[in-house]
Amino acid sequence: MLSLSEPGGRPHPRPAFVPLLPLFLLLLLLPQPARPISFQLPGKARKCLREEIHRDTLVTGEYEVAPPPGSATGPSADLKITDSAGHTLYAKEDATKGKFAFTTEDYDMFEACFESKLPVGTGRMPDQLVTLNMKHGVEAKNYEEIAKVEKLKPLELELRRLEDLSESVVNDFAYMKKREEEMRDTNESTNIRVLYFSIFSMFCLIGLATWQVFYLRRFFKAKKLIE
């Protein structure tokens, strides 16, 4: 190992460099700040947003329903978040502005629906503006609050964030591997069933052809067309 020497001849060890490539890759994988989704909600309309989320994942969100421009009445819409089985995870009537949080119990498709309660009326009623900012996983954690509670330094907080991120990436790869195994098993099972069905169909065709030969032979003999 090379070393640096001081003027007195005393060897000075060369500083060890920490490999920066893994850290750089993790920094690239850091989740970008979630951007809120905005859309127009007409009167008496219902719009839903769906997203697949892993199990045991923290989900947080903020929403705001703005009244129609120039309207004398305030915003009027209901918010309901459900899973694929129809279980209600969060519900709010006359939702105007607020926050929600829940933890998923299983990998599922979750749906957030806004339903307008404004009447359609005879004329054209301006649409309400709905803004939804939904986060899950690492981006849903409040690291500033964690730093205050655990009294973490900025470097320790960044290491905690990288640790959570790496764990999330590992869990995603493990889930993809599991799904790949399930799809491979399903593919193999389907191939075996197709093979058995093909063999069964072949025997059925052979049996039907044999029966047709004997039937025609008896028919022609009865008509004395053949000996």
Short mmCIF file of the C-alpha atoms (twelve columns), coordinates in Angstrom:
data_MODEL
# 
_entry.id   MODEL 
# 
loop_
_atom_site.group_PDB 
_atom_site.id 
_atom_site.type_symbol 
_atom_site.label_atom_id 
_atom_site.label_alt_id 
_atom_site.label_comp_id 
_atom_site.label_asym_id 
_atom_site.label_seq_id 
_atom_site.Cartn_x 
_atom_site.Cartn_y 
_atom_site.Cartn_z 
_atom_site.pdbx_PDB_model_num 
ATOM 1   C CA . MET A 1   0.000   0.000   0.000   1 
ATOM 2   C CA . LEU A 2   1.372   3.437   -0.951  1 
ATOM 3   C CA . SER A 3   1.896   5.980   1.832   1 
ATOM 4   C CA . LEU A 4   2.791   9.622   2.104   1 
ATOM 5   C CA . SER A 5   5.916   10.765  4.004   1 
ATOM 6   C CA . GLU A 6   6.258   13.750  6.286   1 
ATOM 7   C CA . PRO A 7   9.358   16.011  6.238   1 
ATOM 8   C CA . GLY A 8   10.809  14.117  9.208   1 
ATOM 9   C CA . GLY A 9   10.675  10.875  7.321   1 
ATOM 10  C CA . ARG A 10  7.706   9.552   9.272   1 
ATOM 11  C CA . PRO A 11  5.360   7.687   6.971   1 
ATOM 12  C CA . HIS A 12  1.895   9.133   6.738   1 
ATOM 13  C CA . PRO A 13  -0.803  6.614   5.818   1 
ATOM 14  C CA . ARG A 14  -2.724  7.366   2.695   1 
ATOM 15  C CA . PRO A 15  -6.369  8.218   3.426   1 
ATOM 16  C CA . ALA A 16  -8.797  5.454   2.533   1 
ATOM 17  C CA . PHE A 17  -11.472 6.444   0.067   1 
ATOM 18  C CA . VAL A 18  -14.998 5.204   0.686   1 
ATOM 19  C CA . PRO A 19  -16.533 3.686   -2.434  1 
ATOM 20  C CA . LEU A 20  -18.931 6.346   -3.621  1 
ATOM 21  C CA . LEU A 21  -20.674 4.392   -6.382  1 
ATOM 22  C CA . PRO A 22  -23.215 2.597   -4.129  1 
ATOM 23  C CA . LEU A 23  -23.943 5.862   -2.305  1 
ATOM 24  C CA . PHE A 24  -24.316 7.685   -5.619  1 
ATOM 25  C CA . LEU A 25  -26.732 5.022   -6.902  1 
ATOM 26  C CA . LEU A 26  -28.804 5.287   -3.745  1 
ATOM 27  C CA . LEU A 27  -28.928 9.054   -4.117  1 
ATOM 28  C CA . LEU A 28  -30.199 8.596   -7.656  1 
ATOM 29  C CA . LEU A 29  -32.875 6.246   -6.350  1 
ATOM 30  C CA . LEU A 30  -34.076 8.731   -3.742  1 
ATOM 31  C CA . PRO A 31  -37.779 9.339   -4.357  1 
ATOM 32  C CA . GLN A 32  -38.554 12.704  -5.845  1 
ATOM 33  C CA . PRO A 33  -41.061 14.868  -3.985  1 
ATOM 34  C CA . ALA A 34  -44.524 13.638  -4.800  1 
ATOM 35  C CA . ARG A 35  -46.414 16.025  -7.029  1 
ATOM 36  C CA . PRO A 36  -50.073 16.634  -6.234  1 
ATOM 37  C CA . ILE A 37  -52.707 15.602  -8.756  1 
ATOM 38  C CA . SER A 38  -55.314 18.185  -9.744  1 
ATOM 39  C CA . PHE A 39  -58.484 17.624  -11.750 1 
ATOM 40  C CA . GLN A 40  -61.865 19.200  -12.369 1 
ATOM 41  C CA . LEU A 41  -64.921 17.673  -10.668 1 
ATOM 42  C CA . PRO A 42  -68.233 18.537  -12.396 1 
ATOM 43  C CA . GLY A 43  -71.521 18.713  -10.522 1 
ATOM 44  C CA . LYS A 44  -73.026 15.376  -9.465  1 
ATOM 45  C CA . ALA A 45  -69.954 13.614  -10.881 1 
ATOM 46  C CA . ARG A 46  -67.709 10.969  -9.338  1 
ATOM 47  C CA . LYS A 47  -64.032 10.555  -10.130 1 
ATOM 48  C CA . CYS A 48  -61.662 7.964   -8.692  1 
ATOM 49  C CA . LEU A 49  -57.913 7.430   -8.585  1 
ATOM 50  C CA . ARG A 50  -56.497 3.924   -8.227  1 
ATOM 51  C CA . GLU A 51  -53.055 2.745   -7.156  1 
ATOM 52  C CA . GLU A 52  -51.467 -0.581  -6.236  1 
ATOM 53  C CA . ILE A 53  -49.633 -0.503  -2.893  1 
ATOM 54  C CA . HIS A 54  -47.618 -3.187  -1.090  1 
ATOM 55  C CA . ARG A 55  -48.572 -4.633  2.269   1 
ATOM 56  C CA . ASP A 56  -47.531 -3.039  5.584   1 
ATOM 57  C CA . THR A 57  -46.980 0.291   3.844   1 
ATOM 58  C CA . LEU A 58  -47.708 3.653   5.393   1 
ATOM 59  C CA . VAL A 59  -49.938 5.816   3.190   1 
ATOM 60  C CA . THR A 60  -50.481 9.511   3.831   1 
ATOM 61  C CA . GLY A 61  -52.231 12.154  1.826   1 
ATOM 62  C CA . GLU A 62  -53.522 15.696  1.688   1 
ATOM 63  C CA . TYR A 63  -56.540 16.877  -0.251  1 
ATOM 64  C CA . GLU A 64  -58.259 20.147  -1.009  1 
ATOM 65  C CA . VAL A 65  -61.496 20.849  -2.820  1 
ATOM 66  C CA . ALA A 66  -61.753 24.406  -4.132  1 
ATOM 67  C CA . PRO A 67  -65.182 25.961  -4.777  1 
ATOM 68  C CA . PRO A 68  -66.201 26.808  -8.334  1 
ATOM 69  C CA . PRO A 69  -64.980 30.220  -9.511  1 
ATOM 70  C CA . GLY A 70  -67.527 32.926  -8.820  1 
ATOM 71  C CA . SER A 71  -69.758 30.573  -6.843  1 
ATOM 72  C CA . ALA A 72  -71.554 31.900  -3.768  1 
ATOM 73  C CA . THR A 73  -71.552 28.458  -2.167  1 
ATOM 74  C CA . GLY A 74  -68.506 26.655  -0.847  1 
ATOM 75  C CA . PRO A 75  -67.088 23.379  -2.095  1 
ATOM 76  C CA . SER A 76  -69.239 20.318  -1.621  1 
ATOM 77  C CA . ALA A 77  -67.780 16.855  -2.225  1 
ATOM 78  C CA . ASP A 78  -67.388 13.556  -0.411  1 
ATOM 79  C CA . LEU A 79  -64.118 11.630  -0.191  1 
ATOM 80  C CA . LYS A 80  -63.940 7.878   0.274   1 
ATOM 81  C CA . ILE A 81  -60.894 5.594   0.178   1 
ATOM 82  C CA . THR A 82  -61.499 1.860   -0.167  1 
ATOM 83  C CA . ASP A 83  -59.645 -1.325  -1.086  1 
ATOM 84  C CA . SER A 84  -60.611 -3.889  -3.717  1 
ATOM 85  C CA . ALA A 85  -62.853 -5.695  -1.207  1 
ATOM 86  C CA . GLY A 86  -64.853 -2.531  -0.554  1 
ATOM 87  C CA . HIS A 87  -63.510 -1.923  2.959   1 
ATOM 88  C CA . THR A 88  -63.561 1.770   3.841   1 
ATOM 89  C CA . LEU A 89  -60.160 3.052   4.983   1 
ATOM 90  C CA . TYR A 90  -61.075 6.730   5.122   1 
ATOM 91  C CA . ALA A 91  -64.292 8.631   4.545   1 
ATOM 92  C CA . LYS A 92  -65.136 12.308  4.826   1 
ATOM 93  C CA . GLU A 93  -68.382 14.050  3.955   1 
ATOM 94  C CA . ASP A 94  -68.273 17.641  2.753   1 
ATOM 95  C CA . ALA A 95  -64.526 17.338  2.369   1 
ATOM 96  C CA . THR A 96  -62.882 20.695  1.792   1 
ATOM 97  C CA . LYS A 97  -59.324 20.347  3.061   1 
ATOM 98  C CA . GLY A 98  -57.609 17.783  5.243   1 
ATOM 99  C CA . LYS A 99  -55.181 14.933  5.701   1 
ATOM 100 C CA . PHE A 100 -55.463 11.166  6.016   1 
ATOM 101 C CA . ALA A 101 -53.178 8.282   6.905   1 
ATOM 102 C CA . PHE A 102 -53.477 4.498   7.063   1 
ATOM 103 C CA . THR A 103 -51.305 1.398   6.883   1 
ATOM 104 C CA . THR A 104 -52.053 -1.309  4.349   1 
ATOM 105 C CA . GLU A 105 -52.603 -4.856  5.562   1 
ATOM 106 C CA . ASP A 106 -52.004 -6.588  2.243   1 
ATOM 107 C CA . TYR A 107 -50.934 -5.891  -1.320  1 
ATOM 108 C CA . ASP A 108 -54.025 -4.506  -2.976  1 
ATOM 109 C CA . MET A 109 -55.546 -1.965  -5.315  1 
ATOM 110 C CA . PHE A 110 -56.686 1.116   -3.404  1 
ATOM 111 C CA . GLU A 111 -59.167 3.636   -4.709  1 
ATOM 112 C CA . ALA A 112 -59.729 7.262   -3.668  1 
ATOM 113 C CA . CYS A 113 -63.033 8.643   -4.938  1 
ATOM 114 C CA . PHE A 114 -64.357 12.201  -4.905  1 
ATOM 115 C CA . GLU A 115 -68.095 12.643  -5.456  1 
ATOM 116 C CA . SER A 116 -69.499 16.100  -6.068  1 
ATOM 117 C CA . LYS A 117 -72.685 17.119  -4.260  1 
ATOM 118 C CA . LEU A 118 -73.224 20.307  -6.210  1 
ATOM 119 C CA . PRO A 119 -76.414 20.289  -8.300  1 
ATOM 120 C CA . VAL A 120 -76.086 20.325  -12.047 1 
ATOM 121 C CA . GLY A 121 -78.834 22.916  -12.510 1 
ATOM 122 C CA . THR A 122 -80.202 24.253  -15.757 1 
ATOM 123 C CA . GLY A 123 -77.153 26.314  -16.670 1 
ATOM 124 C CA . ARG A 124 -73.502 25.437  -16.830 1 
ATOM 125 C CA . MET A 125 -72.146 25.087  -13.285 1 
ATOM 126 C CA . PRO A 126 -68.368 25.670  -12.967 1 
ATOM 127 C CA . ASP A 127 -66.390 22.617  -11.930 1 
ATOM 128 C CA . GLN A 128 -64.720 22.226  -8.568  1 
ATOM 129 C CA . LEU A 129 -60.937 21.925  -8.498  1 
ATOM 130 C CA . VAL A 130 -59.718 18.887  -6.554  1 
ATOM 131 C CA . THR A 131 -56.081 18.565  -5.496  1 
ATOM 132 C CA . LEU A 132 -54.765 15.305  -4.056  1 
ATOM 133 C CA . ASN A 133 -51.223 14.632  -2.852  1 
ATOM 134 C CA . MET A 134 -50.840 10.962  -1.922  1 
ATOM 135 C CA . LYS A 135 -47.607 9.448   -0.614  1 
ATOM 136 C CA . HIS A 136 -46.650 5.958   0.469   1 
ATOM 137 C CA . GLY A 137 -43.571 4.109   1.640   1 
ATOM 138 C CA . VAL A 138 -40.401 6.066   2.267   1 
ATOM 139 C CA . GLU A 139 -41.779 9.345   0.933   1 
ATOM 140 C CA . ALA A 140 -44.686 9.167   3.400   1 
ATOM 141 C CA . LYS A 141 -42.421 9.263   6.450   1 
ATOM 142 C CA . ASN A 142 -41.870 12.569  8.197   1 
ATOM 143 C CA . TYR A 143 -38.102 12.510  8.680   1 
ATOM 144 C CA . GLU A 144 -38.059 15.938  10.251  1 
ATOM 145 C CA . GLU A 145 -40.287 14.656  13.029  1 
ATOM 146 C CA . ILE A 146 -38.144 11.525  13.345  1 
ATOM 147 C CA . ALA A 147 -35.033 13.683  13.698  1 
ATOM 148 C CA . LYS A 148 -36.665 15.707  16.473  1 
ATOM 149 C CA . VAL A 149 -37.896 12.655  18.376  1 
ATOM 150 C CA . GLU A 150 -34.684 10.633  18.098  1 
ATOM 151 C CA . LYS A 151 -32.400 13.699  18.141  1 
ATOM 152 C CA . LEU A 152 -30.605 12.729  14.971  1 
ATOM 153 C CA . LYS A 153 -27.929 14.799  13.331  1 
ATOM 154 C CA . PRO A 154 -28.310 15.746  9.639   1 
ATOM 155 C CA . LEU A 155 -25.873 13.051  8.541   1 
ATOM 156 C CA . GLU A 156 -27.563 10.439  10.730  1 
ATOM 157 C CA . LEU A 157 -30.938 11.471  9.357   1 
ATOM 158 C CA . GLU A 158 -29.693 11.105  5.777   1 
ATOM 159 C CA . LEU A 159 -28.285 7.666   6.612   1 
ATOM 160 C CA . ARG A 160 -31.657 6.708   8.081   1 
ATOM 161 C CA . ARG A 161 -33.340 7.852   4.890   1 
ATOM 162 C CA . LEU A 162 -30.884 5.826   2.780   1 
ATOM 163 C CA . GLU A 163 -31.418 2.793   5.004   1 
ATOM 164 C CA . ASP A 164 -35.193 3.003   4.571   1 
ATOM 165 C CA . LEU A 165 -34.754 3.516   0.844   1 
ATOM 166 C CA . SER A 166 -32.455 0.504   0.459   1 
ATOM 167 C CA . GLU A 167 -34.893 -1.611  2.474   1 
ATOM 168 C CA . SER A 168 -37.719 -0.466  0.224   1 
ATOM 169 C CA . VAL A 169 -35.718 -1.356  -2.893  1 
ATOM 170 C CA . VAL A 170 -34.879 -4.785  -1.471  1 
ATOM 171 C CA . ASN A 171 -38.548 -5.394  -0.659  1 
ATOM 172 C CA . ASP A 172 -39.547 -4.379  -4.176  1 
ATOM 173 C CA . PHE A 173 -37.027 -6.797  -5.694  1 
ATOM 174 C CA . ALA A 174 -38.208 -9.556  -3.349  1 
ATOM 175 C CA . TYR A 175 -41.794 -8.914  -4.368  1 
ATOM 176 C CA . MET A 176 -40.901 -8.956  -8.070  1 
ATOM 177 C CA . LYS A 177 -39.022 -12.221 -7.547  1 
ATOM 178 C CA . LYS A 178 -42.033 -13.718 -5.801  1 
ATOM 179 C CA . ARG A 179 -44.333 -12.589 -8.584  1 
ATOM 180 C CA . GLU A 180 -41.946 -14.030 -11.169 1 
ATOM 181 C CA . GLU A 181 -41.993 -17.373 -9.347  1 
ATOM 182 C CA . GLU A 182 -45.792 -17.327 -9.190  1 
ATOM 183 C CA . MET A 183 -46.052 -16.519 -12.888 1 
ATOM 184 C CA . ARG A 184 -43.551 -19.256 -13.723 1 
ATOM 185 C CA . ASP A 185 -45.520 -21.783 -11.664 1 
ATOM 186 C CA . THR A 186 -48.739 -20.684 -13.340 1 
ATOM 187 C CA . ASN A 187 -47.108 -20.977 -16.768 1 
ATOM 188 C CA . GLU A 188 -45.804 -24.471 -16.025 1 
ATOM 189 C CA . SER A 189 -49.183 -25.550 -14.661 1 
ATOM 190 C CA . THR A 190 -50.910 -24.186 -17.759 1 
ATOM 191 C CA . ASN A 191 -48.456 -25.984 -20.049 1 
ATOM 192 C CA . ILE A 192 -49.089 -29.295 -18.259 1 
ATOM 193 C CA . ARG A 193 -52.858 -28.841 -18.526 1 
ATOM 194 C CA . VAL A 194 -52.573 -27.996 -22.208 1 
ATOM 195 C CA . LEU A 195 -50.426 -31.110 -22.728 1 
ATOM 196 C CA . TYR A 196 -52.953 -33.354 -20.963 1 
ATOM 197 C CA . PHE A 197 -55.812 -31.783 -22.887 1 
ATOM 198 C CA . SER A 198 -53.960 -32.315 -26.168 1 
ATOM 199 C CA . ILE A 199 -53.350 -35.982 -25.344 1 
ATOM 200 C CA . PHE A 200 -56.987 -36.424 -24.342 1 
ATOM 201 C CA . SER A 201 -58.149 -34.737 -27.568 1 
ATOM 202 C CA . MET A 202 -55.847 -36.947 -29.619 1 
ATOM 203 C CA . PHE A 203 -57.247 -40.132 -28.038 1 
ATOM 204 C CA . CYS A 204 -60.789 -38.835 -28.580 1 
ATOM 205 C CA . LEU A 205 -60.060 -38.202 -32.270 1 
ATOM 206 C CA . ILE A 206 -58.453 -41.620 -32.669 1 
ATOM 207 C CA . GLY A 207 -61.446 -43.281 -30.986 1 
ATOM 208 C CA . LEU A 208 -63.905 -41.323 -33.122 1 
ATOM 209 C CA . ALA A 209 -62.024 -42.196 -36.318 1 
ATOM 210 C CA . THR A 210 -61.943 -45.893 -35.354 1 
ATOM 211 C CA . TRP A 211 -65.673 -45.864 -34.592 1 
ATOM 212 C CA . GLN A 212 -66.395 -44.201 -37.963 1 
ATOM 213 C CA . VAL A 213 -64.360 -46.857 -39.793 1 
ATOM 214 C CA . PHE A 214 -66.223 -49.750 -38.141 1 
ATOM 215 C CA . TYR A 215 -69.584 -48.025 -38.586 1 
ATOM 216 C CA . LEU A 216 -69.024 -47.395 -42.293 1 
ATOM 217 C CA . ARG A 217 -67.751 -50.936 -42.745 1 
ATOM 218 C CA . ARG A 218 -70.947 -52.362 -41.219 1 
ATOM 219 C CA . PHE A 219 -73.071 -49.943 -43.246 1 
ATOM 220 C CA . PHE A 220 -71.449 -50.916 -46.544 1 
ATOM 221 C CA . LYS A 221 -71.739 -54.594 -45.668 1 
ATOM 222 C CA . ALA A 222 -75.423 -54.169 -44.914 1 
ATOM 223 C CA . LYS A 223 -75.879 -52.535 -48.305 1 
ATOM 224 C CA . LYS A 224 -73.817 -55.343 -49.849 1 
ATOM 225 C CA . LEU A 225 -71.413 -52.865 -51.339 1 
ATOM 226 C CA . ILE A 226 -68.407 -54.684 -49.928 1 
ATOM 227 C CA . GLU A 227 -67.726 -58.276 -48.951 1 
# 
